[in-house]
Amino acid sequence: LYSAATRCLKKHTNKIDVTIELFDEILRLHLDAHGPESTRVGGMLQNLGIIHLRAGNLENALDANEESGKVFLAALGKNSVKLYESFVEKGIILLLRKEYDGSIAILNDALKIVRMNCIKDDIRVAKVLNNIGCVYFECGHFNNAITTLENALVIMRDLLGHNSTVTSGAVTLSSILCNIGYIHLERNQSFDAILVFEEALIIHQANLNKSDAIAHNTVENLGFANYKEGNFDEAIKRYKELLEAQEHTYERNHLCCSETLMKIVRLLMQIFSWQEARESLYRILTIQRLHYDKGHDLVEDTKELIRKVDYQILNFPTITDAISMGITQNIRNPFNDKCIKVSFLGPLSEDIKELQMELEPPENCSKLSGHKVSYA
């Protein structure tokens, strides 16, 4: 029954209700066979909490988690590793419920237990510190977040040494790096963000497949960080990598591809690459017409953008616009190979400035370290 339940969980994520029913039945069997104080019952309650958490049923997840914690406390004592696992999951649940103080408190309890039971540089210590850092990040306490995450990073580097790319625990290291990168972006420290996202991406590429959403998110953050740093060529390169990965994962005409293409278009407009922007816009329009009605706002917006780009292709530019475009397109900074954005000649024409809109940042959420469903 357990094997059937875990197969259902892995292969049929859209049938979470069926999975919950199977685990409920296993819990009932454990209760009948071993009684309510058995650690097997506690383990199955913990599994149910994890599954409800995956399904977004936070109230049910919290109920199951607290019941499992009571069982482990009674059966194994206040310093048991199983109780630590319950505390970690509860910390995640409380974070998602935006109960930040409660989340930090219970995660600190988990930290005390794991430090009591483990050596100093244990991966479980790093994982709990990572989660505490995530809570601080989500509630806007960036100084506390970066300090806690850097402590976790030191532990992981000591544990993994020079072979940090493909060894066990590498994905935990990459999660910590990404969380640090998010803080750098929030603080407009784009160069520092690039460094940590590049390291995280190397780990992702060695350990995750091309269709993994975590890897997609890291590539997108690298693109955005390079854009904020003013490195438009590298930003375009990264967003094109993201587009290729999305086409591999979904299909060429998926809506997410049109959204990434639009970001590429925005970057191409920054460096006055009107012809390439126009080609990408027509592909966006093709994708949108497959998903939306003819008069949909997004379709009309794309058509209007095509008209504006066509105007730039056909229009004879002002002297200021022509010089600015020529320098940006043909000259690179000899020290960092970036495009040169000219400002000393005066402002660009209003119709060009209208096209050079700010790129929206990625939608990031903290990468937490939780537990998997396990046999009980």
Secondary structure by P-SEA (a helix, b strand, c coil): caaaaaaaaaccccaaaaaaaaaaaaaaaaaaccccccaaaaaaaaaaaaaaaaacaaaaaaaaaaaaaaaaaaccccccaaaaaaaaaaaaaaaaacaaaaaaaaaaaaaaaaaaccccccaaaaaaaaaaaaaaaaacaaaaaaaaaaaaaaaaaaaaccccccccaaaaaaaaaaaaaaaaaaacaaaaaaaaaaaaaaaaaaccccccaaaaaaaaaaaaaaaaacaaaaaaaaaaaaaaaaaaacccccaaaaaaaaaaaaaaaaacaaaaaaaaaaaaaaaaaaccccccaaaaaaaaaaaaaaaaaaccccaaaaaaaaaaacccccccccbbbbcccccccaaaaaabbbbbccccccbbbbbccccc
